[in-house]
Amino acid sequence: MTVLSAPGAGSTWGEPMAGLLDIASLILDRNRSHLLELKLDGVIQGVVLRGRARSYYGKQIALCEVLRRGITVLANEIVVI
């Protein structure tokens, strides 16, 4: 799982943004029947969701779980297979 942080947020590109890796793991564990893979890539303005889902419902679950934590989502690039 690759999680990038925004420069100036206390780390450099390539280092995990605090908590994003934990959030992605928690969402993935709770929704394993709908999600195959989940990655939150942090950028300056928010996060980009990436990964694979079994259905569009799974893709929506991932988006809603991130949004309810108050994280700004710039794009949902989760692929439905």
N, C-alpha and C positions, 0 to 999 in steps of 0.2 A: 504494500500500500504506500503510495507516495503522497505526502502532504507537504505543500510548500507554504511558507509564510511570507508576509509582506515585509519588505525592507523597512527598517525604522520601527518595527514592532518588537524590538528587543532581540531579533535574530536576523540571520542572513538567508538568502534564497537557498532552498534545499533542506533547511532545518524545519522540523515539524512545528506548526503553530500550536501553541499550548491548547490541548484539549480536542483538537480536530480529529486526531487519530483515535482517541478514546470515544468520541461521539460516533464516528463512522463504525467502529467495532461494536459499540452498543446497539446501534440501529441494525446493523447486519445480523448480530446474534439474535435480536428480538424478532426479526422478520426473515429468518433463514429460508422459510418456505416460499417466500416471494422474491427475495434478492439472492443473486449468486455472488455478486461482488459489489463493493461500494468503496468509493474513494472520494474524499473531499479535498480539492485542490484550492488552497487559500491564495487569494490575490489581494491587492490593496483595498478594493471596494467590497469584497465579500468572498464567497466561495463558488466553485463550479463543481457540480455533482457529476461523477463519472462512475461507470461500472456496468453491470449486466443484471437484468431482471427477467423473471419468468413471464411477467405480464405487465400491461400498462398500469394495473392496480398497484403492483409492486413498485413501479417507478413513482407513482403518486404517493405511496406510503413514505418512501425515502424523502421526497420533497417536503411533505407535511411534517415529518419528524424533525428535519433540519430547521424549517421555518418556525416551529413552535418553540425552539430553543433560542429564538431571537437572532438567528444568523441570516444575513442578507445573502440570497442566492442569485447569482448573476446568470447562470445557465444550468439546465438539467440535461446533461449529455449521456444519461443512462440509456443503454441500448436494450431494447426488448428482444429476446431471442425466442 
